[in-house]
């Protein structure tokens, strides 16, 4: 029997999911097939509505090698495992004459721990474990969450937190889950044979397609000990998020609360001298954290350096002492000891990393009203790590609706550790960038409006003219507005002001309800507006008449006092590059491309993206930012935009009346 062609396979898969083939999807599938065949690397920009999941799944399944698919969001993981993969496998089975297995794999803390559930949680104040179900009042939110988990444990097949609906609080989940450091290990745990995390790993070992998240992919790359099965192909979806997620995994944090928790957990398990040494070091660290001023620490102050070295050394002593002593009077000593060891090792590792003072790390101090003081350390860049760990010994396909910034892939490529496209070099992975376009007709479906007449925005300044403009735009659009703000403070001020100015249009504000509820309510009532910050720039999918105006209050450059971004910018400048364009403008372009992508989500969508920042039209970098956005019809004519919005609103109302 002849091998089925890619067009045949793609047609069968698209038919099975009830979709329609698009030229961009076909082009993507062909490019992915070619990259897998020759073991090369590929960056694919595929606009919303292209059907990119089938564009990579079909050639990957056809090839027959093990593939890992990593996504940034739970929504896409669910779509792949619950809809796209089952239907695609069923559709391809008659043609391929085999039925590829697929599985989901996440970090250990995402799975219910049966030992914690049945034996209790190690406590900080006294020896042994306590029963969290008895400790929590049954009428409290925590108690209700825990009782629901106990009932769910009898029926769940996966133990995956995301399969528990409705969800529970982080506090409740922490009572019934463990990190990889806290885990006793399957051979030492009385529940090892039934462990949900271990079963997920076993399923992954047998699967041809493993769906995971960016964080686990980062852990697999950073920590040396592999957590993902060996694979020949890696597909990174939502790839615009990868650098941020890898940076998050590679970031260490020290807080007084975290250090004191480690002290309490270790105190009962070590000799008095070791416990006192750690207690004294913790007190010294806490005193200094109360005095420190926020900002980047290009050099560690001498007194803080001494405090961190004392903390590191005390942790090292405690780690040795925990391993050398046993106390049979402690209930379930292994679990108590493992949790204490995990806490102390985390403090030790971060303190040692900061005191070692790598030139490739950025250290800074933060103070939050809610969370208190913290000391953080993050890599200056993860590009070298990704180049070394991600692109070795496998074909890598990275895809997103926003990978091409300023007209090419080189900016995103550089952040991933890749040289300019086509550049030859022994240590540079070879790659190709492909833009397969979008099924949408952006010039006909959308307008990009820049409010050139507004005053140049000042940092945290009063922008009365911007609020006037926003009011008029919302009135012209009849509501239907997603407001994307550069800070939470700006979103709150705008919501407060416009609620009094135009009460006929309800204003929803991020943080006042859960994000899911806000988006649901926004979609349900076309007159409603939704204001918010970062997660709304990337997380809203509301096709149809409820979202016909997307407003950006200003270009979302990183804050000048952002320690990590400013350090990266300075490093580029010291190397002879343009730090502003490489870091700040690239950051803004990516966010603006994501934000503008909220407008057109279906072929019938019409509307306006309004940028209330004259710099997009007047600054030299404006052309770079505009080239990163969908190819909307462009204007600075405020009267024309109001007429267009009014016409779009009238058409929507007419359609609703039918």
C-alpha positions in Angstrom: 0.0 0.0 0.0 1.4 3.4 -1.0 2.1 5.9 1.8 -0.8 8.5 2.1 0.2 12.0 1.0 0.2 15.0 3.3 -2.8 16.6 1.5 -4.8 13.4 2.0 -4.0 13.2 5.7 -4.7 16.9 6.2 -8.0 16.8 4.4 -9.1 13.8 6.6 -8.1 15.5 9.8 -9.8 18.9 8.9 -13.0 17.1 7.9 -12.9 15.2 11.2 -12.8 18.3 13.3 -15.5 20.0 11.3 -13.2 22.7 9.8 -12.2 23.8 6.4 -8.8 23.7 4.8 -7.0 27.0 4.5 -4.0 27.9 2.3 -2.0 29.0 5.3 -2.7 25.7 7.1 -1.5 23.7 4.0 1.6 25.8 3.7 2.3 25.3 7.4 1.9 21.6 7.3 4.2 21.3 4.3 6.9 23.5 6.1 6.6 21.4 9.2 6.9 18.1 7.3 10.0 19.4 5.5 11.6 20.5 8.8 10.9 17.1 10.5 12.2 15.2 7.4 15.6 17.0 7.4 15.9 17.5 11.1 16.0 21.3 10.9 14.4 24.1 12.9 11.4 26.2 11.9 9.7 29.3 13.1 6.1 29.6 11.8 3.9 32.6 12.1 0.3 31.5 11.6 -2.5 34.1 12.2 -5.6 33.5 14.2 -8.0 31.2 12.4 -5.3 29.4 10.4 -5.9 26.1 12.2 -2.2 25.8 13.2 -2.7 22.9 15.7 -3.6 20.6 12.8 -0.9 22.3 10.7 1.7 20.7 13.0 -0.1 17.6 14.4 -0.8 16.0 11.0 2.8 16.0 9.7 4.1 15.1 13.1 1.7 12.1 13.4 2.4 11.0 9.9 6.2 10.9 10.5 5.8 8.4 13.2 8.5 9.7 15.6 7.9 10.7 19.2 6.9 14.3 19.5 6.5 16.7 22.4 4.1 19.6 22.1 4.6 22.4 24.6 2.0 25.1 25.1 1.8 28.2 27.3 -1.9 28.0 28.3 -4.2 25.4 29.9 -6.8 26.2 27.3 -4.7 25.1 24.4 -3.5 22.0 26.3 -7.1 21.0 26.8 -8.0 21.7 23.2 -5.2 19.5 22.0 -5.9 16.5 24.4 -9.7 16.7 24.5 -10.5 17.7 20.9 -7.8 17.9 18.3 -5.7 14.8 19.0 -8.6 12.3 19.6 -10.3 13.4 16.4 -7.1 13.6 14.3 -5.9 10.2 15.5 -9.3 8.7 14.6 -9.3 10.4 11.2 -5.8 9.3 10.3 -6.0 5.7 11.6 -7.5 4.2 8.4 -4.8 6.0 6.3 -1.8 5.4 8.5 -2.8 1.9 9.5 -1.9 2.7 13.1 -3.4 4.6 16.1 -0.8 6.8 17.7 -1.1 7.1 21.5 -1.0 10.6 23.2 -0.7 11.8 26.8 -0.6 14.9 28.9 2.4 15.4 31.2 2.8 18.2 33.8 5.0 19.0 36.8 4.5 16.9 39.9 2.7 19.6 41.9 -0.1 19.6 39.4 -1.2 16.1 40.5 -3.0 15.1 43.7 -0.6 13.4 46.2 -2.3 10.4 47.8 0.3 10.3 50.6 -0.7 13.9 51.6 -4.3 13.2 51.2 -4.4 10.1 53.4 -1.5 10.7 55.8 -1.7 14.4 56.4 0.6 17.4 55.8 3.9 18.1 57.6 3.3 21.0 59.9 5.7 23.8 60.8 5.0 24.3 64.5 5.0 20.8 65.9 6.5 17.4 65.1 4.9 15.0 62.7 1.9 15.5 60.4 -1.6 16.9 61.0 -4.9 16.0 59.4 -5.7 19.0 57.2 -9.4 17.9 57.0 -9.8 18.0 60.7 -7.8 21.2 61.1 -9.9 23.2 58.5 -13.4 24.2 59.6 -15.9 22.3 57.4 -17.8 25.6 56.8 -14.7 27.5 55.8 -13.7 27.9 52.1 -10.6 25.9 52.8 -12.5 23.2 54.5 -15.1 23.0 51.7 -12.3 22.8 49.1 -10.5 20.0 50.9 -13.7 18.0 51.4 -14.4 18.3 47.7 -10.9 17.1 46.9 -11.4 14.1 49.1 -14.6 13.2 47.3 -13.0 13.8 43.9 -10.0 11.6 44.7 -12.3 8.5 44.7 -13.5 9.2 41.1 -10.6 10.9 39.3 -8.5 8.8 36.9 -5.8 11.5 36.4 -5.5 13.3 39.7 -4.8 16.4 37.6 -5.7 19.6 39.3 -7.1 21.0 36.1 -9.6 18.2 35.9 -11.2 19.3 39.2 -14.1 21.6 38.3 -14.8 24.1 39.7 -11.2 24.7 40.8 -10.0 25.2 44.3 -7.7 27.8 45.9 -3.9 27.5 45.8 -3.9 27.3 49.6 -6.1 24.2 49.5 -4.2 22.5 46.7 -0.9 23.0 48.5 -2.3 20.8 51.3 -2.8 17.8 48.9 0.1 18.2 46.5 3.9 18.0 46.6 6.8 19.5 44.6 9.3 17.2 43.1 11.7 18.0 45.9 9.2 17.1 48.6 8.1 13.8 46.9 9.2 10.7 48.8 9.7 8.8 45.6 7.6 5.9 44.2 9.7 3.2 45.8 9.6 4.7 49.3 6.0 5.9 49.3 3.2 3.6 50.6 1.1 5.0 47.7 3.7 4.8 45.0 1.9 2.1 43.0 -1.2 4.3 42.8 0.6 7.7 42.4 -1.1 9.9 39.8 2.1 11.7 38.8 3.9 8.4 38.3 1.1 7.1 36.2 1.2 10.2 34.1 4.9 9.7 33.5 4.3 6.0 32.5 1.6 7.0 30.1 4.0 9.6 28.6 6.7 7.0 28.1 4.3 4.9 26.0 2.9 7.8 24.0 3.9 9.0 20.5 2.7 12.5 21.3 3.2 14.1 24.7 1.4 17.4 25.4 3.1 19.5 28.1 3.6 23.1 29.2 6.5 25.6 28.7 7.4 25.4 32.4 8.0 21.7 32.3 9.9 22.0 29.1 12.1 24.7 30.8 12.7 22.4 33.8 13.7 19.6 31.5 16.2 21.9 29.8 17.6 23.6 33.0 17.8 20.9 35.6 19.8 18.3 33.8 17.8 15.3 35.0 15.3 14.7 32.2 11.6 14.8 33.1 10.3 14.4 29.5 10.8 11.1 27.6 13.4 11.1 24.8 11.9 12.6 21.7 12.9 13.4 18.1 10.6 16.4 17.4 9.7 19.3 19.7 6.8 21.6 18.8 6.4 24.8 20.8 3.0 26.4 20.4 2.3 29.9 21.7 6.1 30.3 21.2 6.0 34.1 21.8 5.6 33.2 25.6 8.6 30.7 25.7 11.4 33.2 26.8 9.2 34.6 29.5 8.2 31.2 30.9 11.8 29.9 30.8 13.0 33.0 32.6 10.3 32.5 35.2 11.5 28.9 35.9 15.2 30.1 36.0 14.3 32.9 38.5 15.1 32.4 42.2 13.5 34.2 45.1 14.3 34.7 48.8 11.8 36.2 51.3 11.9 36.4 55.1 8.7 34.3 55.3 10.2 31.6 53.1 13.4 31.5 55.2 11.5 31.4 58.5 9.4 28.6 57.2 12.6 26.6 56.4 13.8 27.3 60.0 10.6 26.0 61.5 10.6 22.9 59.4 14.2 21.9 60.1 14.2 22.8 63.8 12.8 19.5 65.1 15.0 17.4 62.9 18.5 18.6 63.6 20.7 19.2 66.6 20.3 22.4 68.6 23.6 24.0 67.4 22.6 23.6 63.7 19.1 24.9 64.4 20.4 27.9 66.3 22.9 28.7 63.5 20.0 28.8 60.9 17.8 30.8 63.2 20.5 33.4 63.8 21.2 33.7 60.0 17.4 34.0 59.3 17.1 36.8 61.8 20.0 38.7 60.3 18.6 38.3 56.8 15.2 39.5 57.9 16.6 42.6 59.6 18.4 43.7 56.4 15.4 43.0 54.2 13.4 45.6 56.3 16.0 48.2 55.5 16.7 47.6 51.8 15.5 49.9 49.1 13.8 48.5 45.9 15.8 48.2 42.7 18.6 46.4 41.0 21.7 45.4 43.0 24.5 45.7 40.5 26.8 44.9 43.5 25.6 43.2 46.6 25.9 45.5 49.6 28.6 44.2 52.0 26.2 43.6 55.0 23.7 41.8 52.7 26.5 39.7 51.3 27.6 38.6 54.8 23.9 37.8 55.7 23.5 35.7 52.6 26.8 33.8 53.2 25.7 33.2 56.8 22.4 31.9 55.5 24.0 29.7 52.8 26.5 28.2 55.4 23.8 27.6 58.0 21.6 25.8 55.4 24.6 23.7 54.4 25.1 22.7 58.0 21.4 21.9 58.4 21.2 19.8 55.2 24.1 17.6 56.5 22.5 17.4 60.0 19.1 16.4 58.6 20.8 13.5 56.7 22.7 12.4 59.8 20.0 12.2 62.4 16.8 10.1 62.8 14.0 10.6 65.2 11.5 7.7 65.4 9.2 9.8 67.6 8.3 12.0 64.6 5.2 10.7 62.9 5.9 9.8 59.3 9.4 11.0 59.6 10.4 10.5 56.0 7.7 12.9 54.7 8.4 15.5 57.4 12.2 15.3 56.7 11.7 15.5 52.9 9.6 18.7 53.2 12.1 20.3 55.5 15.0 19.3 53.3 13.2 20.8 50.2 12.7 24.1 52.0 16.2 24.4 53.3 17.8 23.3 50.0 15.8 26.0 48.1 17.0 28.7 50.5 20.6 27.4 50.2 20.5 27.3 46.4 19.2 30.9 46.0 21.6 32.3 48.6 24.5 30.5 47.1 23.6 31.7 43.6 23.4 35.3 44.7 26.7 35.2 46.7 28.5 33.6 43.7 27.6 36.7 41.8 27.6 35.5 38.2 27.9 38.2 35.6 25.1 36.5 33.7 22.6 37.0 36.6 20.5 40.1 37.6 19.8 40.5 41.3 17.1 43.0 42.6 15.1 43.8 45.7 11.3 44.2 45.6 8.8 45.3 48.2 5.1 44.6 47.8 2.3 46.0 50.0 0.7 42.5 50.1 3.6 40.1 49.9 6.4 42.1 51.7 10.0 42.2 50.8 11.8 39.8 48.4 15.2 39.3 46.9 15.2 37.9 43.4 17.8 36.6 40.9 17.2 35.9 37.2 19.3 35.2 34.2 20.3 38.3 32.2 19.3 36.2 29.1 18.1 32.7 28.4 19.1 32.7 24.8 22.4 30.8 25.4 20.5 28.2 27.5 17.9 27.7 24.8 20.5 27.5 22.0 22.4 24.8 23.9 19.5 22.8 25.4 16.5 23.3 23.1 17.9 23.0 19.7 20.3 20.1 20.2 19.6 16.6 18.9 16.0 17.2 17.7 14.0 19.1 15.2 12.3 22.1 16.8 9.2 23.8 15.4 8.1 27.1 17.1 4.7 28.6 16.1 2.5 31.5 17.2 0.4 34.3 15.7 3.1 36.8 16.7 6.7 35.8 15.9 7.5 38.2 13.1 8.3 41.6 14.7 9.2 44.7 12.7 8.8 42.6 9.5 11.1 39.7 10.2 11.8 36.8 12.6 15.3 37.9 13.7 14.2 39.6 16.9 12.3 36.6 18.3 15.1 34.4 16.9 17.8 36.3 18.8 15.8 35.9 22.1 15.7 32.1 21.5 19.5 31.9 20.9 19.3 31.8 17.1 21.5 33.9 14.8 20.0 35.9 12.0 18.1 33.8 9.5 20.4 32.1 7.0 23.6 32.9 9.0 26.1 30.1 8.9 28.1 29.1 12.0 29.3 26.1 13.9 27.6 27.0 17.1 24.5 28.6 15.5 21.5 26.3 14.8 20.2 26.6 11.3 16.6 27.7 11.0 14.0 29.0 8.7 11.2 31.5 9.2 7.8 31.1 7.4 4.8 33.4 7.6 1.8 31.5 6.3 -0.5 34.5 6.7 -4.0 34.7 8.0 -7.5 33.7 6.6 -8.7 37.2 7.6 -8.8 40.2 5.3 -7.2 42.7 7.8 -7.4 45.8 5.6 -11.1 45.3 5.0 -12.0 44.0 8.5 -10.1 46.4 10.7 -8.7 49.9 11.2 -5.6 50.9 13.0 -6.2 54.4 14.4 -3.4 56.4 16.1 -4.6 59.4 18.1 -1.8 61.7 16.8 -3.4 64.9 18.3 -3.1 63.7 21.9 -0.2 65.0 24.1 2.8 62.7 24.4 2.1 60.5 27.5 4.2 61.2 30.5 5.0 58.4 33.0 2.1 58.1 35.5 0.9 61.6 34.5 -2.7 62.8 34.3 -4.0 62.2 30.8 -7.3 64.1 30.7 -7.1 64.3 26.9 -6.7 60.5 26.6 -9.8 60.0 28.8 -11.8 62.4 26.7 -10.8 60.5 23.5 -11.6 57.2 25.1 -15.0 58.4 26.2 -15.9 59.6 22.6 -14.6 56.3 21.1 -16.7 54.2 23.4 -19.8 56.3 22.7 -19.3 56.0 19.0 -18.8 52.2 19.2 -21.9 51.7 21.5 -19.7 50.1 24.2 -18.2 46.9 22.7 -14.7 48.0 24.0 -11.7 46.0 25.3 -9.4 48.5 27.0 -5.8 47.4 27.3 -3.8 49.5 29.7 -0.1 49.7 30.4 -0.6 49.5 34.1 -3.3 48.4 36.6 -3.3 51.9 38.1 -4.2 53.4 34.6 -6.9 50.8 34.1 -8.4 51.6 37.5 -8.4 55.4 37.0 -10.0 55.1 33.6 -12.7 52.7 34.8 -13.5 55.0 37.7 -13.7 58.1 35.5 -15.7 56.6 32.7 -18.2 54.9 35.0 -19.3 58.4 36.1 -19.0 59.9 32.6 -20.9 57.2 30.6 -22.9 55.1 33.1 -25.0 53.7 30.2 -22.0 51.6 29.2 -21.1 49.1 32.0 -17.3 49.1 32.7 -15.9 45.8 33.9 -12.5 46.0 35.6 -9.8 43.2 35.9 -9.5 42.1 39.5 -13.1 42.8 40.5 -14.1 39.2 39.4 -12.3 36.2 38.1 -10.9 36.6 34.6 -13.2 33.9 33.3 -16.3 35.6 34.7 -15.2 39.0 33.3 -14.7 37.6 29.8 -18.0 35.7 30.0 -19.9 38.9 31.0 -18.1 41.0 28.5 -19.1 38.6 25.7 -22.7 38.4 26.8 -23.6 42.1 26.6 -22.4 44.2 23.6 -22.8 47.5 25.5 -20.2 46.3 28.1 -16.6 47.4 28.2 -13.7 45.5 29.8 -10.6 47.3 31.1 -7.5 45.6 32.4 -3.8 45.0 32.0 -1.3 42.3 31.0 -3.4 39.1 30.9 -6.1 40.8 28.8 -3.5 41.8 26.1 -3.1 38.1 25.4 -5.9 36.1 27.0 -9.2 37.3 25.4 -11.0 35.5 22.6 -14.4 37.1 22.0 -15.4 36.9 18.3 -18.5 38.8 17.2 -20.1 42.2 18.0 -19.1 42.3 21.7 -15.5 43.3 20.9 -15.4 45.9 18.0 -13.1 48.4 19.6 -9.7 47.5 21.1 -8.0 50.5 22.8 -4.4 50.7 24.0 -3.8 53.6 26.3 -0.1 53.8 25.4 2.8 51.9 23.8 3.5 49.1 26.4 7.2 49.7 26.9 8.7 48.0 30.0 8.9 50.4 33.0 12.3 52.2 33.1 12.9 50.9 36.6 12.2 47.2 35.6 15.4 45.6 36.9 15.6 42.7 34.5 14.6 44.6 31.3 16.9 47.6 32.1 19.8 45.2 32.8 19.2 43.4 29.5 19.0 46.7 27.6 22.3 47.9 29.2 24.0 44.6 28.3 23.0 45.0 24.6 24.3 48.6 24.6 27.6 47.6 26.2 28.0 45.0 23.4 27.6 47.7 20.8 23.9 47.1 20.0 20.8 49.1 20.2 19.4 48.2 23.6 16.2 50.1 23.3 15.2 48.4 20.0 16.5 45.0 21.0 14.7 44.9 24.4 12.1 47.7 25.0 10.8 48.0 21.5 10.7 44.2 20.9 8.8 43.8 24.2 6.3 46.5 23.2 5.9 45.1 19.6 5.1 41.6 20.9 2.5 42.9 23.4 0.9 45.3 20.8 0.7 42.5 18.2 -1.0 40.2 20.8 -3.3 43.1 21.9 -4.3 44.0 18.3 -5.0 40.3 17.7 -7.9 40.5 20.1 -10.0 42.5 17.5 -10.5 40.1 14.6 -11.2 36.5 15.7 -13.6 35.4 12.9 -14.2 36.2 9.3 -17.2 38.3 10.1 -15.5 40.5 12.7 -15.2 44.3 12.0 -13.7 47.0 14.2 -11.0 49.4 15.2 -7.7 49.1 17.1 -7.1 52.6 18.7 -3.7 53.5 20.0 -4.0 56.6 22.2 -0.3 57.4 22.0 1.0 59.8 19.4 4.5 58.2 19.4 3.2 55.3 17.2 2.8 57.9 14.4 5.6 60.4 15.3 8.6 58.5 16.8 11.3 56.8 14.6 10.5 53.4 16.2 6.8 53.8 15.2 7.3 52.1 11.8 8.9 49.1 13.5 5.9 48.7 15.9 3.3 49.2 13.1 5.1 46.5 11.0 4.6 44.1 13.9 0.8 44.5 13.8 -1.8 43.0 11.5 -2.1 44.8 8.2 -5.1 47.0 9.2 -6.1 50.1 7.2 -4.2 52.9 8.9 -5.4 56.4 9.8 -4.9 59.3 12.2 -8.2 60.9 11.2 -10.4 61.0 14.4 -13.6 62.0 12.6 -13.3 59.2 10.1 -12.8 56.7 12.9 -15.8 57.9 14.8 -18.0 57.6 11.6 -16.6 54.1 11.0 -17.3 53.0 14.6 -20.8 54.4 14.4 -21.4 52.5 11.2 -20.1 49.2 12.6 -22.2 49.7 15.7 -25.4 50.3 13.6 -24.7 47.2 11.5 -24.2 45.1 14.7 -27.5 46.4 16.2 -29.3 45.7 13.0 -28.0 42.1 13.0 -28.9 41.7 16.7 -32.4 42.9 16.0 -32.9 40.1 13.4 
